Amino acid sequence: MDLQINLKSHVPVHVQLGQQIKHLILAGNFEVGGRLPSIRAMAGFLRINRNTVARVFTDLEREGFVESRRGSGYYVLEPPVDAVEMRGEVLDRVMDLAVAQGFPVEELAYALLARAGTEPPEKTNILFVECTRAELEQFSDELEQQLPVVVERVLLEDLAQRVSSGEELPWRLAVTTFFHVHEVQELVEPLGLETVALLAEANLESLRRLTELPAGTAVGIVGWGQTCMENLSRSLEGAGLDHLDFVQAYVDKDAEEAMRILENVPTVVCASITARKLRELGAPDDLEIIEEDRTLDKGGIEMLGRMLRQNPS
């Protein structure tokens, strides 16, 4: 349930944000009656101007998607009937027409792309590098779901051995997150392989829950290893969470020490793999665990797609 802003897009930022929030409300991903993150928190999370977020919230309120409550924030309303019906009617008409003509849905999608001037491209081989197996699989899956690519998945610790064979490298690009770009560049760019760095961001659901916590709440940021912990900490920076007291810990080397650090922490933020480990270690039943699986920035994925289209070989 992420919101992503592409600052290089010709579409104005306020339009991007407003349309995404509407889509999430119409799709039921924002619960009716639920509170949206504050203007300050959302602006920090998306790295955009607060006035832009305020404008979007005002527009959404005027259109009947949210309401403001003095001193409390903005809350999601039942979507306007005309908006729901219009969205559904368009999709239904297209689907009904395709079915009536015996046109498979997959072919319909490709036909729409072709009509827009874009033929379905052949898949490109790329390399993706990350420091943990869980994030390596998650981020690689995201790329394969959103781009016409075949991803070879290599852990950072295995990269040197993978590229040391002397054989011609089979990938068009090497891709990693910003946290590891220099390490990957040092190994692959002398071999003629360009490295592209993508931003990994915290998801909006976690941000929303964190903004709801009382001021002064101690929150543990827990990683499987030190790098994971530091990456998660960075992904939460700038999100307007100054009211919380963050405590850092990681569990791969000294789990007992990590649990000791977290003894007086009522809430922790961690990836799903780390959450399972905490439960195995006997985390208290009343410990709130916010599972924070970062996702790749959609604007970065779009940039990668443009690079592959412009330089396919």
C-alpha positions as CSV (number, residue, x, y, z in Angstrom):
1,M,0.0,0.0,0.0
2,D,2.8,2.4,-1.0
3,L,2.6,6.0,-2.3
4,Q,5.3,6.9,-4.7
5,I,6.2,10.2,-6.2
6,N,8.3,10.6,-9.4
7,L,9.8,14.0,-9.3
8,K,11.0,13.7,-13.0
9,S,7.5,13.0,-14.3
10,H,5.7,15.6,-16.4
11,V,2.6,14.9,-14.2
12,P,2.4,17.4,-11.3
13,V,3.3,16.1,-7.9
14,H,-0.1,17.0,-6.4
15,V,-1.9,15.1,-9.2
16,Q,0.3,12.0,-8.7
17,L,-0.4,12.0,-5.0
18,G,-4.1,12.8,-5.2
19,Q,-4.8,10.1,-7.8
20,Q,-2.9,7.4,-5.8
21,I,-4.8,8.2,-2.6
22,K,-8.1,8.0,-4.5
23,H,-7.1,4.7,-6.0
24,L,-6.2,3.3,-2.6
25,I,-9.5,4.5,-1.1
26,L,-11.5,3.1,-4.1
27,A,-9.6,-0.2,-3.8
28,G,-10.4,-0.5,-0.1
29,N,-6.7,-0.3,0.9
30,F,-7.5,2.7,3.1
31,E,-10.1,1.7,5.6
32,V,-13.2,3.9,5.9
33,G,-12.9,5.8,9.1
34,G,-9.2,5.4,9.3
35,R,-6.9,8.3,9.8
36,L,-4.4,9.4,7.2
37,P,-0.9,10.2,8.2
38,S,-0.4,13.8,9.1
39,I,0.6,16.4,6.5
40,R,4.0,16.7,8.0
41,A,4.5,12.9,8.2
42,M,3.4,12.3,4.6
43,A,5.5,15.2,3.3
44,G,8.5,13.9,5.1
45,F,7.9,10.3,4.0
46,L,7.5,11.3,0.3
47,R,10.2,14.0,0.5
48,I,7.8,16.7,-0.9
49,N,6.6,20.1,0.2
50,R,4.1,20.2,3.0
51,N,2.0,22.7,1.1
52,T,1.6,20.2,-1.7
53,V,0.3,17.6,0.7
54,A,-2.1,20.1,2.3
55,R,-3.4,21.0,-1.2
56,V,-4.1,17.4,-2.0
57,F,-5.9,16.8,1.3
58,T,-8.0,19.9,0.7
59,D,-8.9,18.7,-2.8
60,L,-9.8,15.2,-1.5
61,E,-12.0,16.7,1.2
62,R,-13.8,18.9,-1.4
63,E,-14.4,15.8,-3.6
64,G,-15.8,13.8,-0.7
65,F,-13.0,11.2,-0.2
66,V,-11.8,12.4,3.3
67,E,-12.9,14.8,6.0
68,S,-10.8,16.9,8.4
69,R,-11.4,16.9,12.1
70,R,-10.2,19.8,14.1
71,G,-7.0,19.0,16.0
72,S,-7.1,15.3,14.9
73,G,-6.3,15.2,11.2
74,Y,-7.9,13.7,8.1
75,Y,-10.1,10.6,8.0
76,V,-11.2,8.4,5.1
77,L,-14.8,8.6,4.1
78,E,-16.9,6.1,2.1
79,P,-15.9,6.8,-1.5
80,P,-18.3,9.0,-3.5
81,V,-20.9,6.9,-5.3
82,D,-20.2,8.5,-8.7
83,A,-16.4,7.9,-8.4
84,V,-16.9,4.2,-7.6
85,E,-19.5,3.7,-10.3
86,M,-17.4,5.5,-12.9
87,R,-14.3,3.4,-12.2
88,G,-16.3,0.2,-12.2
89,E,-18.3,1.0,-15.3
90,V,-15.2,1.7,-17.4
91,L,-13.5,-1.6,-16.3
92,D,-16.7,-3.5,-16.8
93,R,-17.3,-2.2,-20.3
94,V,-13.8,-3.0,-21.4
95,M,-13.9,-6.5,-19.9
96,D,-17.5,-7.2,-21.2
97,L,-16.5,-6.2,-24.7
98,A,-13.4,-8.3,-24.7
99,V,-15.3,-11.4,-23.5
100,A,-18.0,-10.8,-26.1
101,Q,-15.5,-10.7,-28.8
102,G,-13.6,-13.8,-27.5
103,F,-10.6,-11.6,-26.8
104,P,-8.3,-13.0,-24.0
105,V,-7.5,-10.5,-21.2
106,E,-3.8,-10.9,-21.7
107,E,-4.1,-10.1,-25.4
108,L,-6.3,-7.1,-24.5
109,A,-3.5,-5.7,-22.3
110,Y,-0.9,-6.1,-25.0
111,A,-3.3,-4.5,-27.5
112,L,-3.8,-1.5,-25.3
113,L,0.0,-1.1,-25.0
114,A,0.4,-1.4,-28.7
115,R,-2.4,1.2,-29.3
116,A,-0.5,3.5,-27.0
117,G,2.5,3.1,-29.2
118,T,4.4,0.6,-27.1
119,E,5.0,-2.9,-28.3
120,P,5.5,-5.5,-25.5
121,P,9.3,-5.7,-25.2
122,E,11.4,-8.9,-24.9
123,K,12.7,-9.6,-21.5
124,T,16.2,-8.4,-20.5
125,N,18.6,-10.2,-18.3
126,I,19.8,-8.1,-15.3
127,L,21.7,-8.8,-12.1
128,F,20.2,-7.8,-8.7
129,V,22.4,-7.7,-5.6
130,E,21.3,-7.3,-2.0
131,C,22.7,-8.2,1.4
132,T,20.0,-10.5,2.8
133,R,18.2,-13.4,1.1
134,A,14.7,-12.1,2.1
135,E,15.2,-8.7,0.6
136,L,17.0,-10.1,-2.4
137,E,14.0,-12.3,-3.3
138,Q,11.4,-9.6,-2.5
139,F,13.1,-6.8,-4.5
140,S,13.8,-9.2,-7.4
141,D,10.2,-10.3,-7.5
142,E,9.1,-6.7,-7.6
143,L,11.3,-6.0,-10.6
144,E,10.1,-9.0,-12.5
145,Q,6.5,-8.2,-11.7
146,Q,6.8,-4.6,-13.0
147,L,9.3,-4.8,-15.8
148,P,10.1,-7.1,-18.7
149,V,13.2,-8.5,-17.1
150,V,14.7,-11.8,-16.0
151,V,16.6,-11.2,-12.7
152,E,19.6,-13.2,-11.5
153,R,19.7,-12.9,-7.8
154,V,23.1,-12.7,-6.1
155,L,23.8,-12.0,-2.4
156,L,26.4,-9.3,-1.9
157,E,28.7,-11.7,-0.1
158,D,28.7,-14.0,-3.2
159,L,29.1,-11.3,-5.9
160,A,32.9,-11.4,-6.1
161,Q,32.9,-15.1,-6.8
162,R,30.0,-14.9,-9.3
163,V,31.9,-12.4,-11.5
164,S,35.4,-13.9,-11.1
165,S,35.0,-16.6,-13.7
166,G,36.4,-14.5,-16.6
167,E,33.4,-15.3,-18.8
168,E,31.4,-12.7,-20.5
169,L,28.8,-11.3,-18.1
170,P,25.2,-12.2,-19.2
171,W,23.4,-9.1,-17.8
172,R,22.5,-5.8,-19.4
173,L,22.8,-4.0,-16.0
174,A,23.6,-4.6,-12.4
175,V,21.0,-3.3,-10.0
176,T,21.1,-2.8,-6.3
177,T,19.9,-0.5,-3.6
178,F,21.6,2.8,-2.7
179,F,23.0,1.2,0.5
180,H,25.3,-1.1,-1.6
181,V,25.9,0.8,-4.8
182,H,29.6,1.5,-4.2
183,E,30.3,-2.1,-3.2
184,V,28.7,-3.4,-6.4
185,Q,30.3,-0.8,-8.6
186,E,33.8,-1.7,-7.4
187,L,33.3,-5.3,-8.5
188,V,31.3,-5.0,-11.8
189,E,32.1,-1.7,-13.4
190,P,35.8,-2.7,-14.1
191,L,34.2,-5.5,-16.1
192,G,32.1,-3.1,-18.2
193,L,28.8,-3.6,-16.4
194,E,26.9,-0.5,-15.5
195,T,25.4,-0.3,-12.0
196,V,22.0,1.2,-11.3
197,A,20.9,2.1,-7.7
198,L,17.3,2.1,-6.5
199,L,15.8,3.5,-3.4
200,A,14.2,1.1,-0.9
201,E,11.4,2.9,1.1
202,A,9.4,2.1,4.1
203,N,5.7,1.3,3.4
204,L,2.9,3.7,4.2
205,E,1.0,1.3,6.5
206,S,4.0,1.1,8.9
207,L,4.3,4.9,8.8
208,R,0.7,5.4,9.6
209,R,0.9,3.1,12.7
210,L,4.1,4.8,13.9
211,T,2.5,8.3,13.7
212,E,-0.4,7.0,15.9
213,L,2.0,6.1,18.8
214,P,2.0,8.4,21.8
215,A,4.8,10.9,22.1
216,G,7.9,9.5,23.9
217,T,7.1,5.9,22.9
218,A,10.3,3.8,22.7
219,V,10.4,2.0,19.4
220,G,13.0,-0.7,18.6
221,I,14.4,-0.7,15.0
222,V,15.5,-4.3,14.6
223,G,17.4,-5.9,11.7
224,W,18.6,-9.4,11.0
225,G,22.1,-7.9,10.8
226,Q,23.7,-4.6,11.4
227,T,23.3,-3.6,7.7
228,C,19.7,-4.4,7.7
229,M,19.1,-2.4,10.9
230,E,21.0,0.6,9.4
231,N,19.1,0.4,6.1
232,L,15.7,0.2,8.0
233,S,16.7,3.2,10.1
234,R,17.6,5.2,7.0
235,S,14.3,4.3,5.3
236,L,12.5,5.9,8.2
237,E,14.5,9.1,8.3
238,G,12.7,12.3,7.4
239,A,9.3,10.9,8.0
240,G,8.4,13.4,10.7
241,L,8.6,10.8,13.6
242,D,10.4,13.1,16.0
243,H,7.9,12.2,18.7
244,L,9.3,8.7,19.0
245,D,12.5,7.4,20.8
246,F,14.2,4.9,18.5
247,V,16.4,2.1,19.9
248,Q,18.5,0.1,17.5
249,A,19.3,-3.7,17.7
250,Y,20.2,-6.6,15.4
251,V,19.8,-10.3,16.1
252,D,22.1,-12.3,13.8
253,K,25.2,-12.4,16.0
254,D,24.0,-11.9,19.6
255,A,20.3,-12.5,19.9
256,E,20.4,-12.4,23.7
257,E,22.0,-9.0,23.7
258,A,19.3,-7.8,21.2
259,M,16.5,-9.1,23.4
260,R,18.1,-7.3,26.4
261,I,18.1,-4.0,24.6
262,L,14.5,-4.5,23.7
263,E,13.3,-5.4,27.3
264,N,11.8,-1.9,27.9
265,V,10.5,-1.3,24.4
266,P,6.8,-1.7,23.8
267,T,7.0,-1.6,20.0
268,V,9.5,-2.8,17.4
269,V,9.8,-2.3,13.7
270,C,11.4,-5.0,11.6
271,A,11.2,-7.0,8.5
272,S,9.0,-10.2,8.4
273,I,12.1,-12.5,8.6
274,T,13.3,-10.7,11.7
275,A,9.8,-10.7,13.3
276,R,9.7,-14.5,13.0
277,K,13.1,-14.7,14.7
278,L,11.9,-12.4,17.6
279,R,9.0,-14.7,18.1
280,E,11.2,-17.8,18.1
281,L,13.4,-16.1,20.8
282,G,10.4,-15.7,23.0
283,A,9.4,-12.1,22.4
284,P,6.7,-11.1,25.0
285,D,3.1,-11.5,23.9
286,D,2.4,-7.8,24.5
287,L,5.3,-6.6,22.3
288,E,3.8,-4.9,19.3
289,I,5.7,-6.0,16.2
290,I,5.2,-3.7,13.2
291,E,6.4,-5.8,10.2
292,E,8.2,-3.4,7.8
293,D,9.1,-4.9,4.5
294,R,10.6,-2.2,2.4
295,T,9.6,-1.8,-1.2
296,L,11.5,-0.4,-4.2
297,D,10.7,3.2,-5.1
298,K,8.3,3.1,-8.1
299,G,10.0,6.2,-9.7
300,G,13.3,4.3,-9.6
301,I,11.7,1.3,-11.3
302,E,10.2,3.5,-14.0
303,M,13.7,5.0,-14.5
304,L,15.2,1.6,-14.9
305,G,12.5,0.6,-17.4
306,R,13.3,3.7,-19.5
307,M,17.0,2.9,-19.4
308,L,16.3,-0.6,-20.7
309,R,14.0,0.6,-23.5
310,Q,16.5,3.2,-24.6
311,N,19.5,0.9,-24.6
312,P,18.1,-2.6,-25.1
313,S,21.4,-4.2,-26.1
